[in-house]
Amino acid sequence: MLSSSFFTAIGKAAKGALLALTRQVFFLIPLILVLPLRFGILGVLFAGPLADFSAFILSIILVTQE
């Protein structure tokens, strides 16, 4: 969330919007659909932390490139 605000503040709103949508839309929804097929109810429980971690890695990559 902080990196999304960072990009918005420096005038790169597209990257900020990308990071804002990353966790909820790009990572969480597919993981909620895929992980239960393999892990059952635990897959649903693991989807949130895994989406957070994936969004964290993406934000680190984008901030270090900036």
C-alpha positions in Angstrom: 0.0 0.0 0.0 2.8 2.4 0.8 4.5 1.8 -2.5 1.2 2.5 -4.3 1.1 5.8 -2.6 4.7 6.5 -3.4 4.2 6.1 -7.1 1.1 8.2 -7.0 3.0 10.9 -5.2 5.8 11.1 -7.7 3.4 11.4 -10.6 3.4 7.8 -11.8 -0.2 7.0 -11.2 -0.3 4.0 -13.6 2.2 2.1 -11.5 0.4 3.2 -8.3 -2.9 1.9 -9.7 -1.2 -1.3 -10.8 0.2 -1.9 -7.3 -3.1 -1.1 -5.7 -4.9 -3.7 -7.8 -2.2 -6.3 -7.7 -3.1 -7.9 -4.4 -6.9 -7.9 -4.7 -7.4 -8.6 -8.4 -4.3 -10.0 -10.0 -3.1 -12.3 -7.3 -5.9 -13.0 -4.8 -8.8 -14.0 -7.1 -6.8 -16.5 -9.2 -5.2 -18.0 -6.1 -8.6 -18.4 -4.5 -9.8 -20.2 -7.6 -6.7 -22.4 -8.1 -5.3 -23.3 -4.6 -8.5 -25.1 -3.3 -8.3 -27.5 -6.2 -5.0 -28.8 -4.8 -5.1 -28.1 -1.1 -8.9 -27.9 -0.3 -10.0 -25.4 2.3 -6.3 -24.8 3.3 -5.8 -23.4 -0.2 -8.4 -20.7 0.5 -6.6 -19.9 3.8 -3.2 -19.8 2.1 -4.4 -17.6 -0.8 -4.4 -14.3 1.2 -0.8 -14.5 2.6 0.5 -15.8 -0.7 -1.2 -12.9 -2.6 0.3 -10.4 0.0 3.8 -11.9 -0.5 3.5 -11.8 -4.3 2.4 -8.2 -4.2 5.2 -7.4 -1.8 7.8 -8.9 -4.2 6.3 -7.0 -7.1 6.4 -3.7 -5.2 10.0 -4.3 -4.2 10.9 -4.8 -7.9 9.1 -1.7 -9.1 10.5 0.5 -6.3 14.1 -0.6 -6.9 13.7 0.0 -10.6 12.5 3.5 -9.8 
